[in-house]
C-alpha cells in the first residue's frame, strides 16, 4: 500500500479536448497530484485551466485518461467521482439556485440519500466550517458576494469531498474578504487544486504550482521556484 503522503489523488494522462466549434482547449495535459497537496494552477486567460477543471468530475470528457483516487472518470464511476471531487465555480451565482441557504447546502446530501438527521448534521457542519452558522433560513440572493462565495463552498463541503477544485476563489473580493477566504481555504484538510491568476494567493496556500498555457502544462515545480522566475511568469502573461 502506498503511504498516505504518496497516495495519488489525481492522475491525468494525455488529456485533450476540443470544443464543438473546433477550438482546441486542451492538448496533451499530463499531471499527477498527490493526496493532501495544495496545487496552484496558473496561467493566462484562455490557457485551458477551467476546461481542465471540468474534466476532473466528468462535466466535460475529452480524449485521454483522468483518474481520481484510482477510479477512472467515466459514466460507470461518475456518481462516486462527483462525491469525491468538489468543484467551486468562480461565480457563486452559478452554484446557488435555491430559495434558502439550507436548501442549497442540503441539495447534494439529499441526492446522496442521507437520512434527514444526517443531512441536518452535514449542513450545520459545512456552514460552521465556512463561518456561516445560523444562515440556514437566509436567501442566498440577498447576500453579499463574499457571503455567497462562502455558501457556494459550503454546498461542496457538505458532500465531504476528498478533493476540492476552486476556480479563482478570491476574484472580486475586497481585501478583507480576500484575506479571510484565503485563510479559510488554507485551513481545509483536503487535497486542493486552485485555479488562479493571484500569485500572492498561490504563494500563501500552495506548496506546488503548475503553469498552463496554450492548453497544456508548460511548467511544474515548487511554488517558490516557479514564482521566483520572472522570465517564465512574463512569458506566460502572469506578471
Secondary structure, DSSP 8 states (H G I E B T S, - for coil): ---GGG-EEEEEEEEEEE-TTS-EEEEEEEEEEETT-EEEEE--TTSSHHHHHHHTTTSS--EEEEEETTEE-STTTHHHHHHHEEEE-SSGGGT--SSSHHHHHHHHHHHTT--HHHHHHHHHHHHHHTT-TT-TTS-GGGS-HHHHHHHHHHHHHTTT-SEEEEESTTTT--HHHHHHHHHHHHH--SEEEEEES-HHHHHHH-SEEEEEETTEEEEEEEHHHHHT-HHHHHHTT--
